[in-house]
Amino acid sequence: MKGSRVGNRKRKQSVCHVLLDAPWWVSALLALASYVIFNAAVPAAMAANHVLRGVVTMNRLFAWAPATMFAFLVLLVGGDNYLGRSLTIVLAGGEESQAA
């Protein structure tokens, strides 16, 4: 058997980490887009199917849920930029890498 290559691989960042590193307006656009998609686009696409009418109703009722998740990321990233320190590290229970 050849040697292990575990040490050579980079860990892939999660979507949450990528969004926390992105500007605040990226999460704001995702919040708006997810609300529009779940409240208007998906119900319009499924309107002709009578079997999926319940799914259409549920999409409209819960369109706020993914939008709220992205809006929370807007607050985290915006607060991080406004305060000048890493709120995300503090909220995650880690230590700040920069000296205070």
Secondary structure in CASP SS format (residue, H / E / C, confidence):
PFRMAT SS
TARGET T0000
AUTHOR 0000-0000-0000
METHOD secondary structure of the structure
MODEL  1
M C 1.00
K C 1.00
G C 1.00
S C 1.00
R C 1.00
V H 1.00
G H 1.00
N H 1.00
R C 1.00
K C 1.00
R C 1.00
K C 1.00
Q C 1.00
S C 1.00
V H 1.00
C H 1.00
H H 1.00
V H 1.00
L H 1.00
L H 1.00
D H 1.00
A C 1.00
P C 1.00
W H 1.00
W H 1.00
V H 1.00
S H 1.00
A H 1.00
L H 1.00
L H 1.00
A H 1.00
L H 1.00
A H 1.00
S H 1.00
Y H 1.00
V H 1.00
I H 1.00
F H 1.00
N H 1.00
A H 1.00
A H 1.00
V H 1.00
P H 1.00
A H 1.00
A H 1.00
M H 1.00
A C 1.00
A C 1.00
N C 1.00
H C 1.00
V C 1.00
L C 1.00
R H 1.00
G H 1.00
V H 1.00
V H 1.00
T H 1.00
M H 1.00
N H 1.00
R H 1.00
L H 1.00
F C 1.00
A C 1.00
W H 1.00
A H 1.00
P H 1.00
A H 1.00
T H 1.00
M H 1.00
F H 1.00
A H 1.00
F H 1.00
L H 1.00
V H 1.00
L H 1.00
L H 1.00
V H 1.00
G H 1.00
G H 1.00
D H 1.00
N H 1.00
Y H 1.00
L H 1.00
G C 1.00
R C 1.00
S C 1.00
L H 1.00
T H 1.00
I H 1.00
V H 1.00
L H 1.00
A H 1.00
G C 1.00
G C 1.00
E C 1.00
E C 1.00
S C 1.00
Q C 1.00
A C 1.00
A C 1.00
END
